[in-house]
């Protein structure tokens, strides 16, 4: 019901004139990833900010998807508090390779 329906995901301009100004890609577009290697993900947790929980020290909260949508795991659910996935990177212990 409250689903966002889109007509298209991408916009492409083909056949630009000579001297046309280049567009600057946004962080959600391909080719904008950090080229430096990142430390592996070693820990994950979920938090309920609406219930007063905060991001634990050393963790990062995933707030949006690669396409820019809300990363609330309960998004679209009725009468449920928002819940977000948090992760921690590092070399302090072996990386996560499976979630069971």
C-alpha distances in whole Angstrom, upper triangle without the diagonal:
4,5,9,10,14,17,19,20,24,26,30,33,35,39,40,43,46,45,42,40,39,35,35,32,30,29,26,28,30,34,33,34,37,40,41,41,39,40,38,35,37,35,31,30,26,26,24,25,23,26,29,29,30,31,34,37,37,34,31,28,25,23,21,21,23,21,20,17,17,19,17,17,15,13,9,11,11,15,16,19,19,21,22,25,28,31,35,37,41,44,45,44,43,39,36,36,34,31,32
4,6,9,13,16,18,19,22,24,28,31,34,38,38,41,44,43,39,38,36,32,32,29,27,26,23,25,28,32,31,31,34,37,39,38,36,37,36,33,35,33,29,28,24,24,22,22,21,24,26,27,28,28,32,34,35,31,28,25,22,20,18,18,21,18,17,14,14,16,15,15,13,10,7,10,10,14,15,17,16,18,20,22,26,29,32,35,38,42,43,42,41,37,35,35,33,30,31
4,6,10,13,15,15,19,21,25,28,31,35,35,38,41,41,37,35,33,30,29,27,24,24,21,23,25,29,28,28,31,34,36,36,34,35,34,31,33,31,28,27,24,24,22,23,22,25,27,27,28,28,31,34,34,30,27,24,21,19,16,16,18,15,15,12,13,14,14,15,13,10,8,11,13,16,17,18,17,18,19,21,25,27,31,33,37,40,41,40,39,35,33,33,31,29,30
4,6,10,12,12,16,18,22,25,28,31,31,35,37,37,33,32,30,26,26,23,21,21,18,20,22,26,25,26,29,32,34,34,33,35,33,31,34,32,29,28,25,25,24,24,23,26,28,28,28,28,32,34,34,30,27,23,20,18,15,15,16,13,13,10,12,14,15,16,15,12,10,14,16,19,19,20,18,20,20,22,25,27,31,33,36,39,41,40,39,35,33,33,32,30,31
4,7,9,11,14,16,20,23,25,29,30,33,36,36,32,31,29,26,26,23,22,22,19,20,22,26,26,27,30,33,35,35,34,36,35,33,36,34,31,30,28,28,27,27,27,30,32,32,32,31,35,37,36,33,29,26,23,21,18,16,17,14,15,13,15,17,18,19,18,15,13,17,19,22,22,24,22,23,23,25,28,30,33,35,38,41,43,42,41,37,35,34,33,31,33
4,6,7,10,12,16,19,22,25,26,29,32,32,28,27,26,22,23,20,19,20,17,17,19,23,23,25,28,31,33,34,33,35,34,33,36,34,31,31,29,29,29,29,29,32,34,33,33,32,35,37,36,33,29,27,23,21,18,16,16,12,13,12,15,18,19,20,21,17,16,20,22,25,25,26,24,25,24,25,28,30,33,34,38,41,43,42,41,37,35,34,33,32,34
4,7,10,11,14,17,19,23,24,27,30,30,27,26,25,22,23,21,20,21,18,18,20,23,24,26,30,32,35,35,35,37,36,35,38,37,34,34,32,33,32,32,32,36,37,37,36,35,39,40,39,36,32,30,26,24,21,19,18,15,16,16,19,21,23,24,24,21,20,23,26,29,29,30,27,28,28,29,31,33,36,37,40,43,45,45,43,39,37,36,36,35,36
4,6,8,11,14,16,20,21,25,27,28,24,24,22,19,20,18,17,19,15,15,16,20,21,23,26,28,31,32,32,34,34,33,36,35,33,33,32,32,32,32,33,36,37,36,35,34,37,39,37,34,31,28,25,23,19,17,16,12,14,15,18,20,23,24,25,21,21,25,27,30,30,30,28,28,27,28,30,31,34,34,38,40,43,42,40,37,35,34,34,33,35
4,7,10,14,16,20,21,24,27,27,23,22,20,17,17,15,14,15,12,11,13,16,17,19,23,25,28,28,28,31,30,29,32,32,30,30,29,30,30,30,31,34,35,34,33,31,34,36,34,31,27,25,21,20,16,14,12,9,12,12,16,18,21,22,23,20,20,24,27,30,29,29,26,26,24,25,27,28,30,31,34,37,39,39,37,33,32,31,31,30,33
4,7,10,13,17,17,21,23,23,20,19,17,14,15,12,13,14,11,10,11,14,16,18,22,23,27,28,28,31,30,30,34,34,31,32,31,32,33,32,33,37,37,36,35,33,36,37,35,32,28,27,23,22,18,16,13,10,13,15,19,20,23,25,26,23,24,27,30,33,32,32,29,29,27,27,29,29,32,31,34,37,40,40,38,34,33,32,32,32,35
4,7,10,13,14,17,20,20,17,16,14,12,14,12,13,16,13,11,13,16,17,20,23,25,28,30,30,33,33,33,37,37,35,36,34,35,35,35,36,39,40,39,37,35,38,39,37,35,31,29,26,24,21,19,16,13,15,17,21,23,26,28,29,26,27,30,33,36,35,34,31,32,30,30,31,32,34,34,37,40,42,42,41,37,36,36,36,36,39
4,6,10,11,14,17,18,14,14,13,11,13,12,14,17,15,12,13,15,17,20,23,25,28,30,31,34,34,34,38,39,37,38,37,38,39,38,39,42,43,42,40,38,41,41,39,37,33,32,28,27,24,21,19,16,18,21,24,26,29,31,33,30,30,34,37,39,38,38,35,35,33,33,34,34,36,35,38,41,44,44,42,38,38,37,38,38,41
4,7,7,11,13,14,11,12,11,10,13,13,16,19,18,15,16,17,19,22,25,26,30,32,33,37,37,37,41,42,40,41,40,41,42,41,42,45,46,45,43,41,44,44,42,39,36,35,31,30,27,25,22,19,21,24,28,29,33,34,36,33,33,37,40,42,42,41,38,38,36,36,37,37,39,38,41,43,46,46,45,41,41,40,41,41,44
4,6,10,12,14,12,13,13,13,16,16,19,22,21,18,18,19,21,24,27,28,31,33,35,38,39,39,43,44,42,44,43,44,45,44,45,49,49,48,46,44,46,47,44,42,38,37,34,33,30,28,24,22,25,27,31,32,36,37,39,36,36,40,43,46,45,44,41,41,39,39,40,40,41,40,43,45,48,48,46,43,42,42,43,43,46
4,7,9,12,10,13,13,14,18,18,21,24,24,20,20,21,23,26,29,30,33,35,37,41,41,42,46,47,46,47,46,47,48,47,49,52,52,51,49,47,49,50,47,45,41,41,37,36,33,31,28,26,28,30,34,36,39,41,43,40,40,44,46,49,48,48,44,44,42,42,43,43,44,43,45,47,51,51,49,46,46,45,46,47,49
4,7,8,6,9,10,12,15,17,20,23,23,20,20,20,22,26,28,29,32,35,36,40,41,42,46,47,45,47,46,47,47,46,48,51,51,50,48,46,48,48,46,44,40,40,37,35,32,31,27,26,27,30,34,35,39,41,42,39,40,44,46,49,48,47,44,44,42,42,42,42,43,42,45,47,50,51,49,46,46,45,46,47,50
4,6,6,9,11,14,17,19,23,26,26,23,23,23,25,28,31,31,35,37,39,43,44,45,49,50,48,50,49,50,50,49,51,54,54,53,50,48,51,51,49,47,43,43,40,38,35,34,31,29,30,33,37,39,42,44,46,43,43,47,50,52,51,50,47,47,45,45,45,45,46,45,47,49,53,53,52,49,49,48,50,50,54
4,6,9,11,14,17,20,23,26,27,24,24,23,25,28,30,30,34,37,39,42,44,45,49,50,49,51,50,51,52,50,52,55,55,54,51,49,51,51,49,47,43,43,41,39,36,35,32,30,32,35,38,40,44,46,48,45,46,49,52,54,53,52,49,49,46,46,46,46,46,45,47,49,52,53,52,49,49,49,50,51,54
4,6,9,12,15,18,22,25,26,23,24,22,23,27,29,29,32,35,37,41,43,44,47,49,48,49,49,49,50,49,50,54,53,52,49,47,49,49,47,45,42,42,39,38,35,34,31,30,31,34,37,39,42,45,47,44,45,49,51,53,52,51,47,47,45,44,44,44,45,43,45,47,51,52,51,48,48,48,50,51,54
4,6,9,13,15,19,22,23,20,21,20,21,25,27,28,31,34,35,39,41,42,45,46,45,47,46,46,47,45,47,50,50,49,46,44,47,47,44,43,39,39,36,35,32,31,28,26,27,31,34,36,39,41,43,40,41,45,47,50,48,47,44,44,42,42,42,42,43,41,43,46,49,50,49,46,46,46,47,48,51
4,6,9,13,16,19,20,18,19,18,19,22,24,25,28,31,33,36,38,39,43,43,42,44,43,43,44,42,44,47,47,46,43,41,44,43,41,39,36,36,33,32,29,29,26,24,25,28,31,33,36,39,41,38,39,43,45,47,46,45,41,41,39,39,39,39,39,38,40,43,46,47,46,43,43,44,45,46,49
4,7,9,13,16,17,15,15,15,15,19,21,21,25,28,29,33,34,35,39,40,39,40,40,40,41,40,42,45,44,43,40,38,41,40,38,36,33,33,30,29,26,26,22,21,22,26,29,30,34,36,38,36,37,41,43,45,44,42,39,39,36,36,36,35,36,35,37,39,42,44,43,39,40,40,42,42,46
4,6,9,13,14,12,13,13,13,17,19,20,23,26,27,31,32,33,37,37,36,37,37,37,38,36,38,41,41,40,37,35,38,37,35,33,30,29,27,26,23,22,19,18,19,22,25,27,30,33,35,32,33,37,39,41,40,39,35,35,32,32,32,32,33,33,35,37,40,41,41,37,37,38,39,39,43
4,7,10,12,10,12,11,10,14,16,17,20,23,24,28,29,30,33,34,33,34,34,34,35,34,36,39,38,37,34,32,34,34,32,30,26,26,24,23,20,20,17,16,17,20,23,25,28,30,33,30,32,35,38,40,38,36,33,32,30,29,29,29,30,29,31,34,37,38,37,34,35,35,37,37,40
4,7,8,6,8,8,7,11,13,15,18,21,21,25,26,27,30,31,30,31,31,31,32,31,33,36,36,34,32,29,32,32,29,27,24,24,21,20,17,16,13,13,14,17,20,21,25,27,30,27,29,32,35,37,35,34,30,30,27,26,26,26,27,26,29,32,34,35,34,31,31,32,33,33,37
4,5,6,9,9,7,10,13,15,18,20,20,23,24,24,28,28,27,28,27,28,29,27,29,33,32,31,28,26,29,29,26,24,21,20,18,16,14,13,11,10,10,14,17,18,21,24,26,24,26,29,32,33,32,30,26,26,23,23,23,23,25,24,27,30,32,33,33,29,29,30,31,31,34
4,6,8,9,6,7,10,13,15,17,17,20,21,21,24,24,23,25,24,25,26,25,27,30,29,28,25,23,25,25,23,21,17,17,14,14,11,11,8,9,9,13,15,16,19,21,24,22,25,28,30,32,30,28,24,23,20,20,20,20,21,20,23,26,29,30,29,26,26,26,28,28,31
4,7,9,7,9,12,15,17,18,18,21,21,21,24,24,23,24,23,24,25,24,26,29,29,27,25,23,26,26,24,21,18,17,14,13,10,8,5,6,7,10,13,14,17,19,22,20,22,25,28,30,28,26,23,22,19,19,19,19,21,21,24,27,30,30,29,25,25,25,26,26,29
4,6,6,9,12,14,17,19,19,22,23,23,26,27,25,27,26,27,29,28,30,33,33,31,29,27,29,29,27,25,21,20,17,17,13,12,8,8,10,13,16,17,21,22,25,23,25,28,31,33,31,30,26,25,23,22,22,22,24,23,26,29,32,32,31,27,27,27,28,28,31
4,6,7,11,12,16,17,18,21,21,22,26,27,25,27,27,29,31,30,32,35,35,33,31,28,30,30,28,25,22,22,19,19,16,13,10,10,13,16,19,19,23,24,27,25,27,30,33,35,33,32,28,27,24,23,23,23,24,23,25,27,31,31,29,26,25,25,26,27,30
4,6,9,9,13,15,16,20,21,22,26,27,26,29,29,31,32,32,34,37,37,34,32,29,31,30,27,25,22,23,20,21,18,16,12,14,16,19,22,21,25,27,30,28,30,33,36,38,36,34,31,29,26,25,24,23,24,22,24,26,30,30,29,25,26,26,27,29,32
4,7,9,12,14,15,18,20,20,24,25,25,27,27,28,30,29,32,34,34,32,29,26,28,27,25,23,20,20,18,18,16,15,11,13,14,17,20,20,23,25,28,26,29,32,35,37,34,32,29,27,24,23,22,21,22,20,23,25,28,29,28,25,25,25,27,28,32
4,6,9,10,11,15,16,17,21,22,22,24,25,26,28,28,31,33,32,30,27,24,25,25,22,20,17,18,16,17,15,14,11,13,14,18,19,19,22,24,27,26,29,31,34,36,33,31,27,26,22,20,20,18,19,17,19,21,24,25,24,21,21,22,24,25,29
4,6,8,9,12,14,16,19,21,21,24,25,26,29,28,31,33,32,30,27,23,24,23,20,19,16,18,16,18,17,16,14,16,17,20,21,20,24,25,29,28,31,33,36,37,35,32,29,27,23,21,19,18,17,15,17,19,22,23,22,20,21,22,24,25,29
4,6,9,13,15,17,20,23,23,26,28,29,32,32,35,37,35,33,30,26,27,26,22,21,19,21,20,22,20,19,16,19,20,23,25,24,27,28,32,31,34,36,40,41,38,36,32,30,26,24,22,20,19,16,17,19,22,23,22,20,22,22,25,27,30
4,6,10,12,15,18,21,22,25,27,28,31,31,34,36,34,31,28,25,25,23,20,19,18,20,20,22,21,21,18,21,22,25,26,24,28,29,32,32,35,37,40,41,38,36,32,30,26,23,21,19,17,14,14,16,19,20,20,18,20,21,24,26,29
4,7,9,12,15,18,19,23,25,27,30,30,34,35,34,30,27,24,24,22,18,18,17,19,19,22,21,20,18,22,23,25,26,24,27,27,31,31,34,36,39,40,37,35,31,28,25,22,20,17,15,12,12,13,16,17,16,14,16,17,21,23,26
4,6,9,12,14,16,19,21,23,26,27,30,31,30,27,24,20,20,18,15,14,13,16,16,19,19,18,17,21,21,23,23,21,24,24,28,28,32,33,36,37,34,31,28,25,21,18,16,13,11,8,9,10,14,15,14,12,14,15,18,20,24
4,7,9,12,14,17,20,22,26,26,30,30,29,26,23,19,18,17,13,13,13,16,16,20,20,20,19,23,23,25,25,22,24,25,28,29,33,34,37,37,33,31,28,25,21,18,15,12,9,5,5,7,10,11,11,9,11,14,17,18,22
4,6,9,12,15,18,21,24,25,29,29,28,25,22,19,18,17,14,13,13,16,16,19,20,19,19,22,23,24,24,21,23,23,26,27,31,32,35,35,32,29,26,23,20,16,14,10,8,5,6,7,10,10,8,6,8,10,13,15,18
4,6,8,11,14,17,21,22,25,26,25,21,19,16,15,15,12,10,11,13,13,17,18,17,17,21,22,22,21,18,20,19,23,24,28,28,31,32,28,26,23,19,16,13,10,7,6,4,7,9,10,10,9,6,6,9,11,12,16
4,7,11,14,17,21,22,26,25,25,21,19,16,14,14,11,10,12,14,15,19,20,20,21,24,25,25,23,20,21,20,24,26,29,29,32,32,28,26,24,20,17,13,11,8,6,5,6,8,8,7,6,4,5,9,11,11,14
4,7,11,13,17,19,22,22,21,17,16,13,11,12,10,8,10,12,13,17,19,19,20,24,24,23,22,18,19,18,21,23,27,26,29,29,25,23,20,17,14,11,8,6,5,7,9,11,10,9,10,8,7,11,11,10,13
4,7,10,14,16,19,19,18,15,14,11,10,12,11,8,9,10,11,14,16,16,18,22,21,20,18,15,15,14,17,19,23,23,25,25,21,19,17,13,11,7,6,4,6,9,12,15,14,13,13,11,9,12,11,10,12
4,7,10,13,16,15,15,12,11,9,9,12,12,9,10,9,11,14,16,17,19,22,21,20,17,14,13,12,15,18,21,20,23,22,18,16,14,10,8,6,5,6,9,12,15,18,17,16,16,14,12,15,14,11,13
4,7,10,12,12,13,10,10,9,10,13,14,11,11,9,10,12,14,16,19,21,20,18,15,12,10,9,12,14,18,17,19,18,14,12,10,7,6,5,6,9,12,15,18,21,21,20,20,18,15,18,16,13,15
4,6,9,9,9,6,7,7,9,13,14,11,11,9,11,12,15,17,20,22,20,18,15,12,10,10,11,14,17,16,18,17,13,10,8,6,5,7,7,11,13,17,20,23,22,22,23,21,19,21,20,17,18
4,5,5,7,5,8,9,12,15,17,14,14,11,13,12,15,18,21,22,20,18,14,13,10,10,10,12,15,14,15,13,10,7,6,5,7,9,11,14,17,21,24,27,26,26,27,25,22,25,23,20,21
4,5,5,5,6,8,11,15,17,14,13,11,12,11,15,18,21,22,20,18,14,13,10,12,12,13,16,16,16,14,12,8,7,7,8,11,12,15,18,21,24,28,27,27,28,26,24,27,26,23,24
4,5,7,9,12,15,18,20,18,17,14,15,14,17,20,23,24,21,19,15,14,11,13,12,13,15,14,14,12,9,6,6,8,10,14,15,19,21,25,28,31,31,31,32,30,28,30,28,25,26
4,6,9,12,14,18,20,18,18,16,17,17,20,22,26,27,24,22,18,17,14,15,13,15,18,16,16,13,10,7,9,9,12,15,16,19,22,25,28,31,30,30,31,29,27,30,28,25,26
4,7,10,12,15,18,16,17,15,17,16,20,23,26,27,24,23,19,18,15,17,16,18,20,19,19,16,14,10,11,11,13,15,15,18,20,24,26,30,28,29,30,29,27,30,29,26,27
4,7,9,12,15,13,14,12,15,15,18,21,24,26,23,22,18,16,14,15,15,17,20,19,20,18,15,11,11,10,10,12,12,15,17,20,23,26,25,25,27,25,24,26,25,23,24
4,6,9,12,10,11,9,13,13,17,20,22,24,22,21,17,16,14,16,17,18,22,21,22,20,17,14,12,11,10,11,10,13,14,18,20,24,23,23,25,23,22,26,25,23,24
4,7,8,6,7,7,10,11,15,18,20,23,20,20,17,15,14,15,17,19,22,22,24,22,19,16,13,11,9,10,7,9,11,14,17,20,19,20,22,20,19,22,22,20,22
4,6,6,8,9,13,15,18,20,23,25,23,23,20,18,17,18,20,22,25,25,27,25,22,18,16,14,12,11,8,9,9,13,15,18,16,17,20,18,18,21,22,20,22
4,6,9,11,14,16,20,22,24,27,25,25,22,20,20,21,23,25,28,28,30,29,25,22,20,17,15,14,11,10,9,12,13,16,15,16,19,18,19,22,23,22,24
4,7,10,13,16,19,21,22,25,24,24,22,19,20,21,24,25,29,29,31,30,27,23,21,18,15,14,10,9,6,8,10,13,12,14,16,15,16,20,21,20,23
4,7,10,13,15,17,19,22,20,21,18,16,16,17,20,21,25,26,28,27,23,20,18,15,12,10,6,5,5,8,10,14,14,15,16,14,14,18,19,18,20
4,7,9,12,14,15,18,17,17,15,13,14,15,18,19,23,24,26,26,22,19,16,14,10,9,5,5,6,9,12,16,16,17,18,16,16,19,19,18,21
4,6,9,11,14,16,14,14,12,9,10,12,15,15,19,20,22,22,19,16,13,10,7,6,4,7,9,12,15,19,19,20,21,18,17,19,20,18,21
4,6,8,10,13,11,11,9,6,9,10,13,13,17,18,21,22,18,16,12,10,7,6,6,8,11,13,17,20,21,21,21,18,17,19,19,17,20
4,7,10,11,9,8,6,5,7,10,12,12,15,17,19,20,17,15,11,10,7,8,9,12,14,17,20,24,25,25,25,22,21,22,22,20,23
4,7,8,5,5,5,4,8,10,13,11,14,17,20,21,18,17,13,12,10,10,12,14,17,18,22,25,27,27,26,23,21,23,22,21,24
4,5,5,5,6,6,9,11,14,12,15,17,21,22,20,19,15,14,11,11,13,14,17,18,22,25,27,27,26,22,20,21,21,20,23
4,5,8,10,9,13,14,17,16,18,21,24,26,24,22,19,18,15,14,15,16,18,19,22,25,27,27,26,22,21,21,22,21,24
4,6,9,10,14,15,17,15,17,20,23,25,23,23,19,19,16,17,18,19,22,22,26,29,31,31,30,26,24,25,25,24,27
4,7,9,12,14,16,14,16,19,22,23,22,20,17,17,15,15,17,18,21,22,26,29,31,31,30,27,25,26,26,25,28
4,6,9,11,13,10,12,15,18,20,18,17,14,14,13,14,16,18,22,23,27,30,32,31,31,27,25,26,25,24,26
4,6,9,10,7,10,13,16,17,15,14,10,11,10,12,14,17,20,22,26,29,30,30,30,26,24,25,25,23,25
4,6,9,8,11,13,16,17,15,13,9,9,7,8,11,13,17,19,23,26,27,27,26,23,21,22,21,19,21
4,5,5,9,10,13,14,11,9,6,5,5,8,11,14,18,21,24,28,28,28,27,24,22,23,22,19,21
4,6,9,9,12,13,10,10,7,5,6,8,11,14,18,21,24,28,28,27,26,23,20,21,19,17,18
4,6,6,9,10,7,7,6,6,8,11,14,18,21,24,28,31,31,30,30,27,24,25,23,20,20
4,6,9,10,9,9,7,8,10,13,16,19,23,26,29,32,33,32,32,28,26,27,25,22,23
4,6,9,9,11,10,12,14,16,20,23,27,29,33,36,37,36,35,32,29,30,27,25,25
4,7,6,9,9,11,14,16,20,23,27,30,33,37,37,36,35,32,29,30,27,24,24
4,6,9,10,13,16,19,23,26,30,33,36,39,39,38,38,35,32,33,30,27,27
4,7,10,12,16,19,22,26,29,32,36,39,39,38,38,35,32,34,31,28,28
4,7,9,12,16,19,22,26,29,32,35,35,34,34,32,29,30,28,24,24
4,6,10,13,16,20,23,26,30,33,32,32,32,30,27,29,27,23,24
4,7,10,13,17,20,23,27,30,30,30,30,27,25,26,25,22,23
4,7,10,13,17,20,24,27,27,26,26,23,21,23,21,18,19
4,6,10,14,17,20,24,24,23,23,20,18,20,19,16,18
4,7,11,13,17,20,20,20,20,17,15,17,16,13,16
4,7,10,14,17,17,17,18,15,13,16,16,14,17
4,7,10,13,14,14,14,11,10,13,14,13,16
4,7,10,10,11,12,10,10,14,15,15,18
4,7,9,10,10,8,10,13,15,16,19
4,6,7,9,8,11,14,17,18,21
4,6,7,8,11,14,17,19,22
4,7,9,12,15,18,19,21
4,6,9,12,14,16,18
4,7,9,12,14,16
4,6,9,11,14
4,6,8,11
4,7,10
4,6
4
